[in-house]
């Protein structure tokens, strides 16, 4: 997870930068499963990017590449501050009606 604080007035720049790389990451980065970009309902400059990977090792390996740094640079230019949090899922609950093949 990346908790972000955008520079005032940079929301559109941030979303455009994310849009420019999201399909490339989804289709071409080994181990990537899904990302979500979330905006706070209480503070329009507070954002969260969640990212799910096959393993923490695949994410960390990609995060340390020059390609990663180059891809995210336009987004980083929109941030006042950012914090990274890495977690490993221990338990997961899925609504059976929403699960693949559910009723």
Beta strands, then each sheet from edge to edge (+ up, - down):
strand 1: 2-6
strand 2: 32-39
strand 3: 46-53
strand 4: 79-84
sheet 1: 2+ 3- 1+ 4-
end
